[in-house]
Amino acid sequence: MAVLDTGVNIADLTLTPYLGSQTKYLSGLNKQGISVNLMSYDVLSFQELGNDSYRLNVNETFVVNEPGKYSKTVKQNVTYDITNFGSDFLITNYQFNKK
C-alpha cells in the first residue's frame, strides 16, 4: 500500500490513470529535490454524478519549492471528478479552469 504526501492511503495506483500519472510526476519532482505542498483549499461546489461518483470545484493554493533556487506560490481552480473505490475516494478526472 502506498502513502502519498497527502496522507491518503491508496491500495492500487492503477485504479485511475490520473492517480498513476500524478504519483509518477510528483515522485520525479521529489527525486530532483522539488517539493509541492498543498497549503489550502476551498470546495466551491459539490455535485452528485451517480454511481458513487461526484464532481467538485476547488480553489487550491500550493507552494512549489526547490531549496536554494526558488519558492513559488501557485493558485489554481480545478474541477475534479471523484469515485468511491471501496474505502477510498479517488480522482478519476480533472480540469484546470481559468480564473
Sequence and secondary structure as in RCSB ss.txt:
>XXXX:A:sequence
MAVLDTGVNIADLTLTPYLGSQTKYLSGLNKQGISVNLMSYDVLSFQELGNDSYRLNVNETFVVNEPGKYSKTVK
QNVTYDITNFGSDFLITNYQFNKK
>XXXX:A:secstr
 EE TT  EES TTS HHHHHHHHHHHHHHHTT EEEEEEEEEEEEEEEETTEEEEEEEEEEEEEETTTEEEEEE
EEEEEEEEEETTEEEEEEEEEE  
